[in-house]
Amino acid sequence: MPEQPTELSKLATIATDLELSAEMRIKAIELLGRIGTREALLALLELVANEELVAEERDLALRQAREIIKSGHR
């Protein structure tokens, strides 16, 4: 699945672009959570660690990461 890292990278870029609407960034974070892979988990944790992001979006990324861990990431 060579497209997945590119997709993850694009979603992570969208999630950190503060010039985009909060709605778009939130959607990108949710999509990363739905992917549910180890790579998506790592991308979400990077978002959690990014202090430049809005606190609510970092919290959402943390919740999404937690769900991946609970589900036993693929």
N, C-alpha and C positions, 0 to 999 in steps of 0.2 A: 504494500500500500504506500507507494512513494508520494502520493498527493497529501497524505495526512500531515507530515511535518510542515509543509507549505501552508496548509489550511490552519494549523495551530499557530504558526507564525503570524499569519494575517489576522486571526482573531485576537491574538495577544497585542498586536499593534493597534488594532481598533480599540481594544479595552483600555489602552494607555493614552490614547490620543485625546487630550483634554479640549481640543478644538471641536471635537464631535459632540453631538448631543449626549446627555446622560443616558437617554433611552437606548441609543446605539451601543454605548459602552456596556451597559447592563445586558443587553441582548448578546453581545460577544462573550461576556463572562458566563452567561447561562449556557450558551452553545459549547463553550469549553467544558463545562460541567457535564453536559450530555454526551460528549465524546467519550469521557470516562476512561481514557487510557493513562498509563503511567506518564507519558509525555504531557498530556492535558493536565494531569495533577501537578506536575512540575511547573507548567506555565501558570497555573492558578496560584501556586505558592509564590512564584515570582511577583505576581500582582499583589498578593497579600503583603509582601515585603516592600513594595514600592510606596514610600511615604508621600510621594507627590499626588497620588490618587485620592479621590474623595473617600472619606472614612466608610461611608455606606457601601461603596463599591468594593473596597477592600474586605469588608465584612461579608459581602455576598460571595466574593471569591473564596473566602475561608469556608463558608458554608458549603459551597460547591465542592471544594477540595475534601471536606469532611465526608460528604456523601460518596465521593469516589472511593475514599478509604474504607468506609463502611461496606460498600458493595464489593470490596476485594478487587480493586482495579485490574483490568485485563492487560 
